[in-house]
Amino acid sequence: MPIMDRAFPKEFGEAWTIDQCRSTLCLPGGALFGAFDDLRLVGFSFCLSVLDNSELLLSAVDPQHRRFGIGTHLLVDLQKQLRAKKCKRLFLEVRENNTAIRFYQAQGFEIIGHRPKYYKMPTGEHLAALTMSKNI
């Protein structure tokens, strides 16, 4: 939870609660992947798999550990684990102004959907959610 608190800007309301994290892990196909520096957790990803599709629900790297390839390693490891479970496609959703879009595109994800006015900002402005996908 400390990484969650530091990694997600409060104004977007994207951080999950501990109950949301627990309930996801209890679902069939729910999984948590961690990235460690020595024994210290520095990043994580939650995903949910159904049949041969998976969705990356949440991914975060502690801001102090960004720009060291941890997000890339998390995503590569996640895909490796999913392929071993016969998963063929990975989906995710991201806020339209999130800088992570470039990261996901560099990792081979393509924008396949657009949900207008999905996120409501504290200013009253609405931002779209982009659905991205990649064959794995």
N, C-alpha and C positions, 0 to 999 in steps of 0.2 A: 504493500500500500504506500510506503514512502516514495517509491519510484513513481507510482501512479500520480501521487500528489505533485511531484516535481516535474513530471514529463508533460502533463497536459495543462495548457493555459485555462485558467478558471472561467474566462469569459465564454468559452465554447461549450462548456458543460459535457465534455466527452469522457471524462474520467469515470470509471465504474466504482460502485460501492463494493465493499467486501462481500455483501450478500449476492450481488450480481456475479462476482467472480466465483464464489462457492457454487452457486446454482448452475453455472456453465460447466464447471468441472464435474458436476453430478449427472449431467446429461449423457446419454449414450453418444459416443463420438466426440465428446468434449475433451480437449487436451490443452495442457499448459507446457510451454517450452521456455527454458531459462537460459540466460547467458551469464557466465560467471567470470569474474576477475579474481583469481585464486579461489577462495571460497565465498566471495561476496557477490550476491546477485546484482547485476548491473543492467539487465534488460530482460524482457519477457514477451511472449506472444501467446494469445489464446486463439484456438481455432475450434471449429465444429465441423465434423465430417458426417455426411449422410450418403450412403452408397459410394459412388465414385467421385463425388464432389465434396469440396471443403470450402469453408469460408474463414478467412482471417478476420476475426472479430475485433481484435485489439492487439496492438503491438507498441511497445515503448522501450526506450533506452534512457537511462538516467542522463540528464543533461550534462553532467560532468564527464560522461564517458562517450559522448557523441563524437563523430568524425574519426573513429578508430576502426570502423568496419563491423561493429557489433550488430547493427541492424541487418547488414548483408549476411553475416554469419547466421543470425537467427532465421532469416528467410530461407537461406540455402539449406540449413538443417531441417527446417520445417518441411520443405519440399521433399527432401530425401526421405524423411519419416513417412510422409503421406504417400509417396510413390511405393514404398515398401508395403503399404496397406492397400495398394491397387487404386489409389486415388488418381484421377486423370485431369481434374481441373480445379483451380484455386481461384476464389472470388474474394473481393474486398470492397468496402465502400469508404470513401474519403470526402471530406469537405472540399468544395471547389477551390478554395484559396489556401489549401494546406500545401506547404512546401514538399511534403512527402510524395506528392504526385510525380514529381521528376524522378525521385528515387525509385518508385514502383515502375515507371516507364523504362528506366534504365535496366531494371531487372526483368523486362520482357512483358510486363502487364500492359494491356490495352484498355482504353475506355470503351465500355460497351453499353453504358446506360447513364441517364441523367435524370435526377429527381429534382425538379425546380422547387425552390423555397422550402427545402427539407429542414434546414437548420435555422432557428430563430436566434439572432444575436441580441445582446442586451440593449443595443441601440435601436432595436425594432426592425433592423434590416434582416432580410432572409437570404440565405445562401443555398445553393444547390448541393446535392450529394452526387458524386460521380461513382458509378459502379465500374470496377475494373476486373479483368479476368486474365488468366494465363493457363495454358496447357502445361501440365507438369508430367 
